[in-house]
Every structure is written in C-alpha cells, then in structure tokens.
Amino acid sequence: MKYSTALVAALSAYALFSLFSMAAMSIGAAALIIVLVMIKTKQIRKDLQSELNSAVTRRYLQLSMILALTCILSLLVAKFWPLGFGGHFVEVRFFRDIAKLWYLFWPILLVIGLRKLSRQEQGIVLKSWLTGFALLSVIGLFQYFTGWPRPQVIPGSEPDVRYHVTLFLGHHLSVASILIFPFFAVM
C-alpha cells in the first residue's frame, strides 16, 4: 500500500471517529500516529522540525502550553482547595485529567499529515468527514421520530412522542457539541 493511500485512510478514519466519542477519536488518533510514525519515521521527524520552525506553529504551541499550564494549575488549586456548592464538591482526578492535554498539541500532527497530501487527497478526507456527518444527521432525523437506535422520550412531547437525538453517544448535548463542527464547515 502506498504511503499516501495509508495516510488518506488514517486521516479519513480519524475524521470519522471524531464524530463519535473521545474514546473513538483517540483510537483514530492512534491509528494515524501509527501510519505517520511507523511508515516514514525519519521523514516525520523532519516534517515536525520544519513545522516547529514556523512562526504560526510556534505561536500555537506557546498558547497551547499556556493553556495546559493553566489547566494543571487549576487542577492543583481544586485538589488542595476543593470547590463546592451545596455540599457537593468537584472530584479532581489529576493524572486522568492532565492525560487529556495531548489534545492541545494534536493539531500539529494533523497539519503535518494533511500537508503531506495532495489537494485531491485532502478532498477525500474532507468528503469522508462530511459524508459521516450526513449519515449521522439522517440517523438523527430518524431517531427524533422513531427513537431508534436508543429511545429517550423528550419530556412533554406527548401525545406526539418525540425522542432526543442521542445517536450512539448517549446524550443529545454531546451530539450537538460534536456535530456543530461539520455543520458550520458545510455552511
């Protein structure tokens, strides 16, 4: 298999997985990292070095580091001086929470992967993402009226029962916060 074909497949899979849960997105990210690193390790190192020499990328990296340090600081403060309201306190899982900080630096690898593709190949990745969005939207419309695949009745929708669009995520707000990105890309 050609490297660019594997890269298009990995980026397309990541794009599709990003329409689901964070766990699915992490699996897609792992697949993409394997393709990027295992196939052409030396070239990826050169590309990463070149990307880090870009003023825009350095600025992005600086801002991401500031945000990461702010998150770490806020977790430390919450750990030692717990926040509470009405007898309920925020549960701080320090190492589990800071493990998510890699998402701040992930776009640099995505840019490297996308820059290795031709315009046509980038179009395939975009079309994969938008096709996934379209299919999930159709399922969402179907779910609103029938409840399939996970019926959750919208309270007060009786006598014409309507259902929350949860798709496969479990909560309608998760669906909204994920599908807003491809929606505005289409607009």
Contacts in CASP RR format, 6 or more apart in sequence:
PFRMAT RR
TARGET T0000
AUTHOR 0000-0000-0000
METHOD contacts of the structure
MODEL  1
MKYSTALVAALSAYALFSLFSMAAMSIGAAALIIVLVMIKTKQIRKDLQS
ELNSAVTRRYLQLSMILALTCILSLLVAKFWPLGFGGHFVEVRFFRDIAK
LWYLFWPILLVIGLRKLSRQEQGIVLKSWLTGFALLSVIGLFQYFTGWPR
PQVIPGSEPDVRYHVTLFLGHHLSVASILIFPFFAVM
3 39 0 8 1.000
3 40 0 8 1.000
4 116 0 8 1.000
4 117 0 8 1.000
4 118 0 8 1.000
4 121 0 8 1.000
6 35 0 8 1.000
6 39 0 8 1.000
7 35 0 8 1.000
7 36 0 8 1.000
7 113 0 8 1.000
7 116 0 8 1.000
7 117 0 8 1.000
7 121 0 8 1.000
8 117 0 8 1.000
8 121 0 8 1.000
8 124 0 8 1.000
8 125 0 8 1.000
9 35 0 8 1.000
10 28 0 8 1.000
10 31 0 8 1.000
10 32 0 8 1.000
10 34 0 8 1.000
10 35 0 8 1.000
10 36 0 8 1.000
11 32 0 8 1.000
11 110 0 8 1.000
11 113 0 8 1.000
11 114 0 8 1.000
11 117 0 8 1.000
11 125 0 8 1.000
12 124 0 8 1.000
12 125 0 8 1.000
12 128 0 8 1.000
12 129 0 8 1.000
13 28 0 8 1.000
13 31 0 8 1.000
13 32 0 8 1.000
14 25 0 8 1.000
14 28 0 8 1.000
14 29 0 8 1.000
14 31 0 8 1.000
14 32 0 8 1.000
14 110 0 8 1.000
15 125 0 8 1.000
15 126 0 8 1.000
15 128 0 8 1.000
15 129 0 8 1.000
16 128 0 8 1.000
16 129 0 8 1.000
16 132 0 8 1.000
17 24 0 8 1.000
17 25 0 8 1.000
17 27 0 8 1.000
17 28 0 8 1.000
18 24 0 8 1.000
18 25 0 8 1.000
18 129 0 8 1.000
18 178 0 8 1.000
19 129 0 8 1.000
19 132 0 8 1.000
19 133 0 8 1.000
19 136 0 8 1.000
19 178 0 8 1.000
19 179 0 8 1.000
19 182 0 8 1.000
20 168 0 8 1.000
20 169 0 8 1.000
20 178 0 8 1.000
21 169 0 8 1.000
21 174 0 8 1.000
29 106 0 8 1.000
32 109 0 8 1.000
32 110 0 8 1.000
32 113 0 8 1.000
33 109 0 8 1.000
36 44 0 8 1.000
36 109 0 8 1.000
36 112 0 8 1.000
36 113 0 8 1.000
37 44 0 8 1.000
44 112 0 8 1.000
47 112 0 8 1.000
47 113 0 8 1.000
47 115 0 8 1.000
47 116 0 8 1.000
48 108 0 8 1.000
48 109 0 8 1.000
48 112 0 8 1.000
51 57 0 8 1.000
51 108 0 8 1.000
51 111 0 8 1.000
51 112 0 8 1.000
52 58 0 8 1.000
52 61 0 8 1.000
52 108 0 8 1.000
57 108 0 8 1.000
57 111 0 8 1.000
60 107 0 8 1.000
60 108 0 8 1.000
61 105 0 8 1.000
61 108 0 8 1.000
64 104 0 8 1.000
64 105 0 8 1.000
67 104 0 8 1.000
68 101 0 8 1.000
68 104 0 8 1.000
71 97 0 8 1.000
71 98 0 8 1.000
71 101 0 8 1.000
72 98 0 8 1.000
72 101 0 8 1.000
75 92 0 8 1.000
75 94 0 8 1.000
75 97 0 8 1.000
75 98 0 8 1.000
76 94 0 8 1.000
78 90 0 8 1.000
78 92 0 8 1.000
79 92 0 8 1.000
79 94 0 8 1.000
82 89 0 8 1.000
82 90 0 8 1.000
82 92 0 8 1.000
83 89 0 8 1.000
83 90 0 8 1.000
84 90 0 8 1.000
114 122 0 8 1.000
114 125 0 8 1.000
117 125 0 8 1.000
129 182 0 8 1.000
129 185 0 8 1.000
130 182 0 8 1.000
130 185 0 8 1.000
130 186 0 8 1.000
132 182 0 8 1.000
133 179 0 8 1.000
133 182 0 8 1.000
133 183 0 8 1.000
133 186 0 8 1.000
136 167 0 8 1.000
136 179 0 8 1.000
137 179 0 8 1.000
139 149 0 8 1.000
139 167 0 8 1.000
140 165 0 8 1.000
140 167 0 8 1.000
140 175 0 8 1.000
141 165 0 8 1.000
142 148 0 8 1.000
143 149 0 8 1.000
143 150 0 8 1.000
143 163 0 8 1.000
143 165 0 8 1.000
143 166 0 8 1.000
143 167 0 8 1.000
144 162 0 8 1.000
144 163 0 8 1.000
144 165 0 8 1.000
145 162 0 8 1.000
145 163 0 8 1.000
146 163 0 8 1.000
147 163 0 8 1.000
149 167 0 8 1.000
149 168 0 8 1.000
150 166 0 8 1.000
150 168 0 8 1.000
150 170 0 8 1.000
151 163 0 8 1.000
152 163 0 8 1.000
152 164 0 8 1.000
152 166 0 8 1.000
152 170 0 8 1.000
152 172 0 8 1.000
153 161 0 8 1.000
153 162 0 8 1.000
153 163 0 8 1.000
153 164 0 8 1.000
154 161 0 8 1.000
154 162 0 8 1.000
154 163 0 8 1.000
154 164 0 8 1.000
164 171 0 8 1.000
164 172 0 8 1.000
165 172 0 8 1.000
165 175 0 8 1.000
166 172 0 8 1.000
166 174 0 8 1.000
166 175 0 8 1.000
167 175 0 8 1.000
169 175 0 8 1.000
169 178 0 8 1.000
END
